[in-house]
Amino acid sequence: MMKLSLVKRSVITAVCIALCVVLPMAFHAVQNAGSIFLPMHIPVLLCGLICGWPFGLLCGLAGPLLSSLLTSMPPMAYLPVMMVELALYGLFTGVLMRLVRTKNLYADLYISLTGALLIGRVLSGVARALIFAPGSYSMAAWAAGYFVTCLPGLAIQLALIPTIVFALEKAHLIPQRYPKEELNEAA
Amino acid sequence: MSALPAGQFFPGQSVLHALDARAKLLGFFLLLAGVVCAASLPAYAVAFAAAGALLALSRLPARAVLAPLKRLWLFFVLIFAMNALFYERGDALWSWWIFRLSKAGMAQGANVAARVALMMVLSGVLTGTTAPMEITGALNALFKPLALLGIPAQEIAMILGIAIQFIPTLLEETDTIRKAQIARGARFESRSLWRRAASLPPLVVPIFLSAFRRADDLATAMEARGYRGAANRTHRRARPLRRADWFALALCTGVCALHVVLRVCVAF
């Protein structure tokens, strides 16, 4: 996955930012789907996994900003919190994907995804408690907001994102992380 | 979804169309800052008057700019009701069970709804009168100082420009895929949460595959034409801002300053 050229990474990041605007619109056609299934998270996580941390970070910052400017979703009042949260996801998926190499694509993807989702949730909770809502943010609100309400969204992310990465590799739209020759040599 | 004109550019000959994109973008952010400062009836009167004047000057079809507001009417009602009934500050006018209607809550609800509506109109006017390539160029110029901090400003402007241009294409593609999946029996409107969740992967996976295919085509075309990153790119020399652009910027600064004064001097 590290063989992607800079131009290709830039264009993929642009497409992921555009999907941050388009996917919530598609999901809002399904009643209540936006808040439960977290559609804006999917392109950011994918961008971090495929293009690396600087691009994931940019996608996490620019995606919600552009969506808010063009469609007013998320509302401006909620925008800074969402930008911080998504930027952390994009950053940590990229960092973990670079550090974790188990010779198994699915293992790498799940370790990076779960790690980034956990670290991102903890750090955005800390940011909310210290910066965005000091004094009025509780542990219960954090657990409910980041784990209970969006449980279907988390399940969908964990099921969908590895599937999409695998499908993209199969379609030769991104380079294989572990080409067969490399695995044979290792064996 | 095809009815959503979010971010759509309408070519035209109006005063706003003729302004430099850099001036429009800076003016937009100044007006946005003014809207965020607004917290009183006179301030909102100024903000709505400014938004109305811009809409009239842009000569954009009002229906297209205001359509997103109409589609979000339920969101506005909900925001107002939630604030009016659950706001904890101020004296209660009426209370029952967990509900607590207060004047401060109603003012807060009206505040949030008005701000969102104003931002939507302003962003509609900006994207309606400025071609995506002009926005990219303006972002490029405005991000230039970031290069001093080592941030790849030109790359970021290029990525944002491509993203803005991809939105209408991907919207159409998503709509086509959605209709195709409905024809194949997908049940997006089912009442069961899990059935709805199960209907989403057949929508999302093809959207990503199609979007990445388009990205692959574009990146290959860019590389084939010799693009190797923004650092090596040459530009047509940007023309300086004209008198009309400076005048527009001064007006926006004036409106923003008026909002700050109203914020300090006038209570709701």
Chai-1 contact restraints between the chains, C-beta under 6 A:
chainA,res_idxA,chainB,res_idxB,connection_type,confidence,min_distance_angstrom,max_distance_angstrom,comment,restraint_id
A,L6,B,G229,contact,1.0,0.0,6.0,A-B,restraint_1
A,V7,B,A219,contact,1.0,0.0,6.0,A-B,restraint_2
A,V7,B,M222,contact,1.0,0.0,6.0,A-B,restraint_3
A,V7,B,E223,contact,1.0,0.0,6.0,A-B,restraint_4
A,V7,B,Y227,contact,1.0,0.0,6.0,A-B,restraint_5
A,K8,B,A219,contact,1.0,0.0,6.0,A-B,restraint_6
A,S10,B,I159,contact,1.0,0.0,6.0,A-B,restraint_7
A,V11,B,A215,contact,1.0,0.0,6.0,A-B,restraint_8
A,V11,B,L218,contact,1.0,0.0,6.0,A-B,restraint_9
A,V11,B,A219,contact,1.0,0.0,6.0,A-B,restraint_10
A,I12,B,A215,contact,1.0,0.0,6.0,A-B,restraint_11
A,T13,B,I159,contact,1.0,0.0,6.0,A-B,restraint_12
A,A14,B,I159,contact,1.0,0.0,6.0,A-B,restraint_13
A,A14,B,I162,contact,1.0,0.0,6.0,A-B,restraint_14
A,A14,B,A163,contact,1.0,0.0,6.0,A-B,restraint_15
A,V15,B,F166,contact,1.0,0.0,6.0,A-B,restraint_16
A,V15,B,A211,contact,1.0,0.0,6.0,A-B,restraint_17
A,V15,B,A215,contact,1.0,0.0,6.0,A-B,restraint_18
A,I17,B,A163,contact,1.0,0.0,6.0,A-B,restraint_19
A,A18,B,A163,contact,1.0,0.0,6.0,A-B,restraint_20
A,A18,B,F166,contact,1.0,0.0,6.0,A-B,restraint_21
A,A18,B,I167,contact,1.0,0.0,6.0,A-B,restraint_22
A,A18,B,L170,contact,1.0,0.0,6.0,A-B,restraint_23
A,L19,B,A211,contact,1.0,0.0,6.0,A-B,restraint_24
A,V21,B,I167,contact,1.0,0.0,6.0,A-B,restraint_25
A,V22,B,L170,contact,1.0,0.0,6.0,A-B,restraint_26
A,V22,B,L171,contact,1.0,0.0,6.0,A-B,restraint_27
A,V22,B,T174,contact,1.0,0.0,6.0,A-B,restraint_28
A,A26,B,T174,contact,1.0,0.0,6.0,A-B,restraint_29
A,V30,B,F188,contact,1.0,0.0,6.0,A-B,restraint_30
A,V30,B,R196,contact,1.0,0.0,6.0,A-B,restraint_31
A,L69,B,S123,contact,1.0,0.0,6.0,A-B,restraint_32
A,L70,B,A6,contact,1.0,0.0,6.0,A-B,restraint_33
A,L70,B,G7,contact,1.0,0.0,6.0,A-B,restraint_34
A,T71,B,A6,contact,1.0,0.0,6.0,A-B,restraint_35
A,S72,B,V116,contact,1.0,0.0,6.0,A-B,restraint_36
A,S72,B,M120,contact,1.0,0.0,6.0,A-B,restraint_37
A,P75,B,V116,contact,1.0,0.0,6.0,A-B,restraint_38
A,P152,B,A197,contact,1.0,0.0,6.0,A-B,restraint_39
A,L160,B,P201,contact,1.0,0.0,6.0,A-B,restraint_40
A,L160,B,V204,contact,1.0,0.0,6.0,A-B,restraint_41
A,I164,B,V205,contact,1.0,0.0,6.0,A-B,restraint_42
A,I164,B,F208,contact,1.0,0.0,6.0,A-B,restraint_43
A,L168,B,F212,contact,1.0,0.0,6.0,A-B,restraint_44
A,L173,B,F212,contact,1.0,0.0,6.0,A-B,restraint_45
A,L173,B,D216,contact,1.0,0.0,6.0,A-B,restraint_46
